[in-house]
Amino acid sequence: MKILHLCLGNFYIDNFSYQENMLPKFHKKMGMDVEIIANLMSFDKDGNPSSLNKGGSYINEYGIPVTRLNYKKHIFSKRLRTFEGLYQALSKSGPDIIFIHNCQFIDIQQVAKYAKQKPHVKIYVDNHADFSNSARNFLSKNILHKIIWRYCAQKIEPYTTKFYGVLPARVDFLENVYKLPREKAELLVMGADDDKVEEVKNPKIRQEIREKHNINEDDFLIVTGGKIDNFKKQTLLLMDVVRRINKDDVKLIVFGSVIDELKDEINKLTDGCKVQYIGWVNSDDCYKYFAASDLAVFPGRHSVFWEQAVGTGIPCIFKYWEGTTHIDVGGNCMFLYNDSPEEMKEKTELIVNNKEVYKKMKNIADNEGMKKFSYYKIAKESIGF
């Protein structure tokens, strides 16, 4: 069978571990013929959004053909996401299954037109939007999402087998904002790369990372990662909290990109020993840092690192967001219910100081994490296998 992944509603980034990378990878491992059609949106070397200069075709790191489509030549084409040659690319690909990553592009009309002509083709659509990352102002909520992107979702709905929200909150978004049928919307979680999780189980990985950053084997290492911006300033609180924990063997490593206006604050909180900021790391190395740590703390908005950390078998502390508690697989984590440093310090110290609490969380993370967040399993579920 041939499956075509359409990455036109958001971005597609080579050599990363986003869902747009992992589902094609594991569909190929299932023995399927896989192809990707994507827009020009990518990331630069520091993990910041950037745009490729022009479209073209190439083979990605997993041996999968990728075609990047140019935007049409009109003023709103990039904002509304209309592309040159999409229908022709669909016809040339000739898939049995189309998996659409985010339905928020006007040219989904071309996909609906193709599906009408090819009724045997099965279509699946996922959604990465919710009220924590989208529809946060009047125009975005009431014009962009409730009119334009709702139109796109409903345009493809008659031809779609399932719409997936990648968080419970994103299933609700499909139903309540795009007004899609409840029976067609369900949860498909993001996950962890099975191959990387298996690779970093090697004790040498933990040893190498710790030696690289002068972390002793018996130190309690906390790690956090992701983009540090005005929506994730809680990372600064975490850095300050760890500095104030009165135990020399509790250390923190922070990785990820940081916006320019926060760099001075990050530098003031970094001491090169107890709290280290190491900058952007590639997606493979993220798993190494999780495996080298004793605890992962994510005090801001949801990111793909949440599921990766749980899949790696690491106890975690997460900021509580309604519709994200799927990350709790039976006691592997705690939640932060406000942005107070007092709560963050209290819960971090509870895990650091109470060996029984930590041991219980660790056992659950080890035994249950990959059962739920294996991308090989998720890839099969995504197309009804």
NORDA-V601577 format. One record per residue. N is the residue number from 1. RES is the residue in three letters. OMEGA is omega in degrees with one decimal (* if undefined). BURIAL is 1 if it has 9 or more other ideal C-beta (glycine too) atoms within 8 Angstrom, else 0. Layout:
BEGIN
((N | RES | OMEGA | BURIAL) (N | RES | OMEGA | BURIAL))
END
This chain:
BEGIN
((1 | MET | 177.7 | 0) (2 | LYS | 177.1 | 1) (3 | ILE | 178.5 | 1) (4 | LEU | 175.6 | 1) (5 | HIS | 177.5 | 1) (6 | LEU | 179.2 | 1) (7 | CYS | -174.7 | 1) (8 | LEU | -175.8 | 1) (9 | GLY | 179.5 | 1) (10 | ASN | 178.7 | 1) (11 | PHE | 170.3 | 1) (12 | TYR | -172.5 | 1) (13 | ILE | 177.3 | 1) (14 | ASP | 173.1 | 1) (15 | ASN | 174.9 | 0) (16 | PHE | -177.4 | 0) (17 | SER | 175.5 | 1) (18 | TYR | 179.7 | 0) (19 | GLN | 179.9 | 1) (20 | GLU | 175.3 | 1) (21 | ASN | -170.9 | 1) (22 | MET | -179.2 | 1) (23 | LEU | 175.3 | 1) (24 | PRO | 179.9 | 1) (25 | LYS | -174.8 | 1) (26 | PHE | 170.0 | 1) (27 | HIS | 176.0 | 1) (28 | LYS | 177.9 | 1) (29 | LYS | 175.7 | 0) (30 | MET | 178.9 | 1) (31 | GLY | -179.0 | 0) (32 | MET | 171.7 | 1) (33 | ASP | -169.8 | 0) (34 | VAL | 175.4 | 1) (35 | GLU | 178.8 | 1) (36 | ILE | 168.9 | 1) (37 | ILE | -171.7 | 1) (38 | ALA | 173.4 | 1) (39 | ASN | -176.3 | 1) (40 | LEU | -176.0 | 1) (41 | MET | 179.9 | 1) (42 | SER | 175.7 | 1) (43 | PHE | 172.8 | 1) (44 | ASP | -174.2 | 0) (45 | LYS | 179.1 | 0) (46 | ASP | 178.1 | 0) (47 | GLY | 178.1 | 1) (48 | ASN | -178.8 | 0) (49 | PRO | 176.8 | 0) (50 | SER | -179.5 | 0) (51 | SER | 173.9 | 0) (52 | LEU | -175.8 | 1) (53 | ASN | -178.3 | 0) (54 | LYS | -179.7 | 0) (55 | GLY | -179.6 | 1) (56 | GLY | -177.9 | 0) (57 | SER | 179.0 | 0) (58 | TYR | 176.7 | 0) (59 | ILE | -176.1 | 0) (60 | ASN | -174.0 | 1) (61 | GLU | 178.8 | 0) (62 | TYR | -179.7 | 0) (63 | GLY | -177.9 | 0) (64 | ILE | 177.1 | 1) (65 | PRO | 177.8 | 1) (66 | VAL | 173.7 | 1) (67 | THR | 176.4 | 1) (68 | ARG | -178.8 | 1) (69 | LEU | 173.3 | 1) (70 | ASN | 173.3 | 1) (71 | TYR | 173.4 | 1) (72 | LYS | -173.3 | 0) (73 | LYS | 168.7 | 0) (74 | HIS | -166.0 | 0) (75 | ILE | -176.4 | 0) (76 | PHE | -171.8 | 0) (77 | SER | -179.0 | 1) (78 | LYS | -179.2 | 0) (79 | ARG | -178.0 | 0) (80 | LEU | 174.5 | 1) (81 | ARG | 171.2 | 1) (82 | THR | -165.8 | 1) (83 | PHE | 175.5 | 1) (84 | GLU | 169.7 | 1) (85 | GLY | -178.2 | 0) (86 | LEU | -177.8 | 1) (87 | TYR | 178.7 | 1) (88 | GLN | 179.2 | 0) (89 | ALA | 176.4 | 1) (90 | LEU | -178.4 | 1) (91 | SER | 179.2 | 0) (92 | LYS | -178.6 | 0) (93 | SER | 179.0 | 1) (94 | GLY | -175.0 | 0) (95 | PRO | 169.0 | 1) (96 | ASP | -179.3 | 0) (97 | ILE | 171.2 | 1) (98 | ILE | 175.3 | 1) (99 | PHE | -177.2 | 1) (100 | ILE | 177.7 | 1) (101 | HIS | -175.6 | 1) (102 | ASN | -176.8 | 1) (103 | CYS | -173.1 | 1) (104 | GLN | 171.9 | 1) (105 | PHE | -174.9 | 1) (106 | ILE | -178.8 | 1) (107 | ASP | 169.8 | 1) (108 | ILE | 173.3 | 1) (109 | GLN | 179.1 | 1) (110 | GLN | 177.7 | 1) (111 | VAL | 177.0 | 1) (112 | ALA | 177.3 | 1) (113 | LYS | 178.8 | 1) (114 | TYR | -178.9 | 1) (115 | ALA | 178.3 | 1) (116 | LYS | 179.5 | 0) (117 | GLN | -176.4 | 0) (118 | LYS | -173.0 | 0) (119 | PRO | 178.9 | 0) (120 | HIS | -175.9 | 0) (121 | VAL | 176.2 | 1) (122 | LYS | -177.8 | 1) (123 | ILE | 173.7 | 1) (124 | TYR | -176.9 | 1) (125 | VAL | 173.8 | 1) (126 | ASP | -176.6 | 1) (127 | ASN | 179.3 | 1) (128 | HIS | -178.1 | 1) (129 | ALA | 168.4 | 1) (130 | ASP | -174.8 | 1) (131 | PHE | 175.5 | 0) (132 | SER | -177.4 | 0) (133 | ASN | -176.7 | 1) (134 | SER | 174.5 | 1) (135 | ALA | -175.3 | 1) (136 | ARG | 173.4 | 0) (137 | ASN | -172.5 | 0) (138 | PHE | -176.7 | 0) (139 | LEU | -179.6 | 0) (140 | SER | -177.1 | 1) (141 | LYS | -168.4 | 1) (142 | ASN | 178.8 | 0) (143 | ILE | -174.4 | 1) (144 | LEU | -174.2 | 1) (145 | HIS | -174.4 | 1) (146 | LYS | 177.6 | 1) (147 | ILE | -170.7 | 1) (148 | ILE | -177.2 | 1) (149 | TRP | 172.9 | 1) (150 | ARG | 176.5 | 1) (151 | TYR | -179.5 | 0) (152 | CYS | 180.0 | 1) (153 | ALA | -177.9 | 1) (154 | GLN | 177.0 | 1) (155 | LYS | -178.0 | 1) (156 | ILE | -174.0 | 1) (157 | GLU | -177.8 | 1) (158 | PRO | -175.7 | 0) (159 | TYR | -171.8 | 1) (160 | THR | 177.0 | 1) (161 | THR | 179.8 | 0) (162 | LYS | 166.5 | 1) (163 | PHE | -178.6 | 1) (164 | TYR | 163.6 | 1) (165 | GLY | -176.3 | 1) (166 | VAL | 167.6 | 1) (167 | LEU | 175.1 | 1) (168 | PRO | 179.2 | 1) (169 | ALA | -177.7 | 1) (170 | ARG | 167.7 | 1) (171 | VAL | 177.6 | 1) (172 | ASP | -179.8 | 1) (173 | PHE | 177.5 | 1) (174 | LEU | -176.1 | 1) (175 | GLU | -169.9 | 1) (176 | ASN | -178.1 | 0) (177 | VAL | -178.6 | 1) (178 | TYR | 174.9 | 1) (179 | LYS | 177.8 | 0) (180 | LEU | -178.3 | 1) (181 | PRO | -178.3 | 0) (182 | ARG | -176.6 | 0) (183 | GLU | 179.3 | 0) (184 | LYS | -175.3 | 1) (185 | ALA | 176.5 | 1) (186 | GLU | -176.2 | 1) (187 | LEU | 168.4 | 1) (188 | LEU | -172.8 | 1) (189 | VAL | 165.4 | 1) (190 | MET | -173.0 | 0) (191 | GLY | -179.9 | 1) (192 | ALA | -179.8 | 1) (193 | ASP | -177.2 | 1) (194 | ASP | -177.5 | 1) (195 | ASP | -179.1 | 0) (196 | LYS | 178.7 | 1) (197 | VAL | 178.7 | 1) (198 | GLU | -178.7 | 0) (199 | GLU | -174.0 | 1) (200 | VAL | 172.5 | 1) (201 | LYS | 176.9 | 0) (202 | ASN | -177.8 | 0) (203 | PRO | 179.8 | 0) (204 | LYS | 179.7 | 0) (205 | ILE | 178.6 | 1) (206 | ARG | -178.8 | 1) (207 | GLN | -177.4 | 1) (208 | GLU | -179.1 | 1) (209 | ILE | -178.7 | 1) (210 | ARG | 178.7 | 1) (211 | GLU | -179.4 | 0) (212 | LYS | -175.3 | 0) (213 | HIS | 176.7 | 1) (214 | ASN | 175.6 | 0) (215 | ILE | 178.7 | 1) (216 | ASN | -178.9 | 0) (217 | GLU | -178.7 | 0) (218 | ASP | 171.7 | 0) (219 | ASP | 173.8 | 1) (220 | PHE | -174.2 | 1) (221 | LEU | 173.4 | 1) (222 | ILE | 178.4 | 1) (223 | VAL | 171.2 | 1) (224 | THR | -176.6 | 1) (225 | GLY | 177.7 | 1) (226 | GLY | 179.1 | 1) (227 | LYS | 176.8 | 1) (228 | ILE | -179.0 | 1) (229 | ASP | -176.4 | 1) (230 | ASN | 175.2 | 0) (231 | PHE | -179.8 | 0) (232 | LYS | 179.6 | 1) (233 | LYS | 178.8 | 1) (234 | GLN | 176.4 | 1) (235 | THR | 177.2 | 1) (236 | LEU | 176.0 | 1) (237 | LEU | -180.0 | 1) (238 | LEU | 179.1 | 1) (239 | MET | 179.8 | 1) (240 | ASP | 179.3 | 1) (241 | VAL | -178.8 | 1) (242 | VAL | 176.2 | 1) (243 | ARG | -176.0 | 1) (244 | ARG | 173.4 | 0) (245 | ILE | -170.6 | 1) (246 | ASN | 175.6 | 0) (247 | LYS | -176.1 | 0) (248 | ASP | -175.8 | 0) (249 | ASP | 174.0 | 0) (250 | VAL | -175.1 | 1) (251 | LYS | 179.0 | 1) (252 | LEU | 169.7 | 1) (253 | ILE | 178.4 | 1) (254 | VAL | 174.6 | 1) (255 | PHE | 179.3 | 1) (256 | GLY | 178.6 | 1) (257 | SER | 179.3 | 1) (258 | VAL | 179.2 | 1) (259 | ILE | -172.6 | 1) (260 | ASP | -174.9 | 0) (261 | GLU | 178.8 | 0) (262 | LEU | -175.4 | 1) (263 | LYS | 179.6 | 1) (264 | ASP | 178.6 | 0) (265 | GLU | 177.3 | 0) (266 | ILE | -178.2 | 1) (267 | ASN | 179.2 | 0) (268 | LYS | -177.3 | 0) (269 | LEU | -178.2 | 1) (270 | THR | 179.7 | 1) (271 | ASP | 177.0 | 0) (272 | GLY | -179.1 | 0) (273 | CYS | -178.6 | 0) (274 | LYS | 178.2 | 1) (275 | VAL | -178.8 | 1) (276 | GLN | 170.2 | 1) (277 | TYR | -171.5 | 1) (278 | ILE | 177.6 | 0) (279 | GLY | -177.2 | 0) (280 | TRP | 173.4 | 1) (281 | VAL | -178.6 | 1) (282 | ASN | -170.7 | 0) (283 | SER | 177.9 | 0) (284 | ASP | -177.1 | 0) (285 | ASP | 176.9 | 0) (286 | CYS | 179.6 | 1) (287 | TYR | 178.9 | 1) (288 | LYS | -179.7 | 1) (289 | TYR | 175.4 | 1) (290 | PHE | -178.4 | 1) (291 | ALA | -179.7 | 1) (292 | ALA | -173.6 | 1) (293 | SER | 174.5 | 1) (294 | ASP | -176.4 | 0) (295 | LEU | 172.1 | 1) (296 | ALA | -179.9 | 1) (297 | VAL | 179.5 | 1) (298 | PHE | -171.6 | 1) (299 | PRO | -177.5 | 1) (300 | GLY | -176.9 | 1) (301 | ARG | -178.9 | 1) (302 | HIS | 170.9 | 1) (303 | SER | -179.5 | 1) (304 | VAL | 180.0 | 1) (305 | PHE | -179.4 | 1) (306 | TRP | -177.8 | 1) (307 | GLU | 178.9 | 1) (308 | GLN | 179.8 | 1) (309 | ALA | 178.9 | 1) (310 | VAL | 178.9 | 1) (311 | GLY | 178.3 | 1) (312 | THR | 176.1 | 1) (313 | GLY | -176.6 | 1) (314 | ILE | 170.5 | 1) (315 | PRO | -172.9 | 1) (316 | CYS | 165.3 | 1) (317 | ILE | -178.4 | 1) (318 | PHE | 167.7 | 1) (319 | LYS | 179.1 | 1) (320 | TYR | 171.0 | 1) (321 | TRP | 177.2 | 1) (322 | GLU | 179.9 | 0) (323 | GLY | 176.8 | 1) (324 | THR | -175.9 | 1) (325 | THR | 172.9 | 0) (326 | HIS | -176.4 | 1) (327 | ILE | 176.8 | 1) (328 | ASP | -178.1 | 1) (329 | VAL | 174.5 | 1) (330 | GLY | 177.9 | 0) (331 | GLY | 178.8 | 0) (332 | ASN | -171.4 | 1) (333 | CYS | 169.3 | 1) (334 | MET | -179.2 | 1) (335 | PHE | 172.7 | 1) (336 | LEU | -173.6 | 1) (337 | TYR | 173.1 | 0) (338 | ASN | -177.0 | 0) (339 | ASP | -177.3 | 0) (340 | SER | 176.4 | 0) (341 | PRO | 179.9 | 0) (342 | GLU | 179.3 | 0) (343 | GLU | -179.6 | 1) (344 | MET | -179.3 | 1) (345 | LYS | -179.2 | 1) (346 | GLU | -176.2 | 0) (347 | LYS | 176.4 | 1) (348 | THR | -179.7 | 1) (349 | GLU | 177.3 | 1) (350 | LEU | -179.6 | 1) (351 | ILE | -178.9 | 1) (352 | VAL | -170.6 | 1) (353 | ASN | -175.6 | 0) (354 | ASN | -175.6 | 0) (355 | LYS | 179.8 | 0) (356 | GLU | 176.9 | 0) (357 | VAL | -178.3 | 1) (358 | TYR | -177.6 | 1) (359 | LYS | 179.6 | 0) (360 | LYS | 178.7 | 1) (361 | MET | -178.6 | 1) (362 | LYS | -180.0 | 1) (363 | ASN | 179.9 | 0) (364 | ILE | 178.8 | 1) (365 | ALA | 179.9 | 1) (366 | ASP | -171.7 | 0) (367 | ASN | -173.2 | 0) (368 | GLU | -172.7 | 1) (369 | GLY | -175.9 | 1) (370 | MET | 174.9 | 1) (371 | LYS | -178.5 | 0) (372 | LYS | -168.9 | 1) (373 | PHE | 172.9 | 1) (374 | SER | -179.8 | 1) (375 | TYR | 176.0 | 1) (376 | TYR | 177.9 | 1) (377 | LYS | -179.1 | 0) (378 | ILE | 179.5 | 1) (379 | ALA | 177.6 | 1) (380 | LYS | -179.7 | 1) (381 | GLU | -173.5 | 1) (382 | SER | -179.9 | 1) (383 | ILE | 172.1 | 1) (384 | GLY | 178.7 | 0) (385 | PHE | * | 0))
END
